[in-house]
Amino acid sequence: MNPLQITGALAIAFGILVMIFPQLVGILIGIFFVILGINILAFGNRFTRLR
């Protein structure tokens, strides 16, 4: 795994932890981090190819 993929996995884990809390803002932030993490994992290889 490259550093971008590790960052993505951490973002997903953080997002899931935030979603556990019942506050609406926490849920929205959690969804944002999960989507961000999935995108980093999905497109991380493309970003490294562009360098």
Z-matrix of the N, CA and C atoms (Angstrom, degrees):
N
C 1 1.468
C 2 1.531 1 109.27
N 3 1.329 2 114.98 1 135.82
C 4 1.464 3 119.25 2 176.91
C 5 1.533 4 109.53 3 -87.20
N 6 1.329 5 117.39 4 167.90
C 7 1.481 6 119.39 5 -177.28
C 8 1.522 7 113.94 6 -57.46
N 9 1.330 8 118.26 7 -33.97
C 10 1.471 9 119.99 8 178.64
C 11 1.522 10 110.68 9 -63.93
N 12 1.341 11 116.73 10 -40.74
C 13 1.464 12 119.32 11 -179.69
C 14 1.522 13 110.88 12 -68.29
N 15 1.341 14 117.08 13 -37.43
C 16 1.466 15 120.03 14 177.30
C 17 1.527 16 109.68 15 -63.62
N 18 1.352 17 116.53 16 -42.56
C 19 1.459 18 120.57 17 177.58
C 20 1.526 19 110.66 18 -60.92
N 21 1.319 20 116.77 19 -41.00
C 22 1.461 21 120.96 20 178.54
C 23 1.515 22 112.28 21 -63.00
N 24 1.334 23 116.42 22 -42.59
C 25 1.461 24 120.08 23 179.08
C 26 1.531 25 110.38 24 -64.10
N 27 1.330 26 117.00 25 -40.48
C 28 1.461 27 119.99 26 177.57
C 29 1.522 28 111.05 27 -65.20
N 30 1.349 29 117.18 28 -38.76
C 31 1.457 30 120.36 29 178.68
C 32 1.529 31 110.45 30 -63.02
N 33 1.341 32 117.35 31 -40.92
C 34 1.468 33 120.56 32 178.11
C 35 1.523 34 110.34 33 -63.15
N 36 1.342 35 116.31 34 -45.88
C 37 1.469 36 119.95 35 -179.16
C 38 1.530 37 110.51 36 -61.94
N 39 1.338 38 116.52 37 -43.52
C 40 1.462 39 120.06 38 178.94
C 41 1.527 40 110.82 39 -63.39
N 42 1.326 41 116.70 40 -41.87
C 43 1.457 42 120.85 41 179.22
C 44 1.518 43 112.47 42 -61.28
N 45 1.338 44 116.47 43 -41.97
C 46 1.465 45 119.96 44 179.05
C 47 1.530 46 110.03 45 -65.26
N 48 1.348 47 116.90 46 -41.09
C 49 1.466 48 119.53 47 178.35
C 50 1.523 49 111.17 48 -62.18
N 51 1.333 50 116.58 49 -41.21
C 52 1.465 51 119.60 50 -179.84
C 53 1.523 52 110.44 51 -65.62
N 54 1.361 53 117.54 52 -37.56
C 55 1.465 54 120.90 53 -178.06
C 56 1.527 55 111.99 54 -66.05
N 57 1.333 56 117.11 55 -21.61
C 58 1.470 57 119.55 56 179.54
C 59 1.533 58 110.35 57 -63.34
N 60 1.342 59 116.58 58 -32.45
C 61 1.461 60 119.79 59 179.12
C 62 1.527 61 109.86 60 -73.87
N 63 1.331 62 118.43 61 140.86
C 64 1.466 63 121.33 62 -170.49
C 65 1.529 64 115.29 63 -79.36
N 66 1.330 65 118.75 64 -7.89
C 67 1.455 66 119.17 65 -177.50
C 68 1.534 67 110.68 66 -65.66
N 69 1.306 68 115.81 67 140.26
C 70 1.464 69 120.43 68 -178.03
C 71 1.525 70 110.73 69 -60.55
N 72 1.312 71 117.49 70 -42.02
C 73 1.463 72 120.41 71 -179.98
C 74 1.518 73 110.11 72 -62.91
N 75 1.319 74 117.07 73 -40.66
C 76 1.459 75 120.75 74 178.61
C 77 1.514 76 111.90 75 -62.62
N 78 1.329 77 116.60 76 -39.85
C 79 1.467 78 120.47 77 178.58
C 80 1.524 79 109.91 78 -65.00
N 81 1.342 80 116.89 79 -44.23
C 82 1.470 81 119.52 80 -179.85
C 83 1.526 82 110.92 81 -63.72
N 84 1.334 83 117.16 82 -42.06
C 85 1.463 84 119.89 83 177.76
C 86 1.525 85 110.21 84 -64.29
N 87 1.328 86 117.15 85 -39.60
C 88 1.464 87 120.83 86 178.30
C 89 1.516 88 111.87 87 -62.18
N 90 1.340 89 117.93 88 -44.50
C 91 1.461 90 121.26 89 177.75
C 92 1.528 91 110.00 90 -60.94
N 93 1.342 92 116.67 91 -42.37
C 94 1.461 93 120.58 92 179.19
C 95 1.528 94 110.84 93 -59.40
N 96 1.341 95 117.16 94 -45.29
C 97 1.465 96 119.73 95 -177.93
C 98 1.523 97 111.46 96 -69.08
N 99 1.335 98 118.52 97 -35.63
C 100 1.465 99 120.28 98 177.62
C 101 1.521 100 109.90 99 -64.68
N 102 1.353 101 117.15 100 -44.98
C 103 1.464 102 120.16 101 178.76
C 104 1.520 103 110.21 102 -63.13
N 105 1.346 104 116.56 103 -43.46
C 106 1.467 105 120.44 104 178.26
C 107 1.523 106 110.83 105 -60.45
N 108 1.322 107 117.10 106 -44.67
C 109 1.460 108 120.60 107 -179.84
C 110 1.516 109 112.68 108 -64.23
N 111 1.337 110 117.34 109 -41.41
C 112 1.463 111 120.66 110 178.17
C 113 1.520 112 110.28 111 -63.16
N 114 1.338 113 117.01 112 -41.61
C 115 1.456 114 119.90 113 179.15
C 116 1.519 115 111.33 114 -64.73
N 117 1.332 116 117.72 115 -40.15
C 118 1.468 117 120.45 116 178.22
C 119 1.525 118 110.08 117 -64.15
N 120 1.334 119 117.26 118 -42.37
C 121 1.463 120 120.11 119 179.00
C 122 1.525 121 111.19 120 -66.71
N 123 1.331 122 116.97 121 -39.03
C 124 1.459 123 120.66 122 -176.27
C 125 1.525 124 111.82 123 -72.15
N 126 1.345 125 116.43 124 -39.79
C 127 1.462 126 119.82 125 -172.48
C 128 1.517 127 112.95 126 -110.76
N 129 1.345 128 118.44 127 7.95
C 130 1.458 129 121.31 128 -178.60
C 131 1.520 130 112.54 129 -59.83
N 132 1.345 131 116.54 130 -37.82
C 133 1.460 132 119.40 131 -179.72
C 134 1.523 133 111.23 132 -67.02
N 135 1.341 134 117.81 133 -35.48
C 136 1.461 135 120.46 134 178.71
C 137 1.517 136 111.36 135 -66.73
N 138 1.362 137 116.80 136 -37.68
C 139 1.463 138 119.34 137 179.62
C 140 1.513 139 110.46 138 -64.54
N 141 1.341 140 118.14 139 -38.01
C 142 1.458 141 119.81 140 -178.28
C 143 1.526 142 110.50 141 -72.28
N 144 1.324 143 118.46 142 -28.31
C 145 1.466 144 120.80 143 178.88
C 146 1.518 145 111.31 144 -70.91
N 147 1.361 146 117.00 145 -29.85
C 148 1.460 147 119.32 146 -177.24
C 149 1.525 148 112.13 147 -71.77
N 150 1.346 149 117.47 148 -21.89
C 151 1.468 150 119.44 149 -177.20
C 152 1.519 151 110.95 150 -71.65
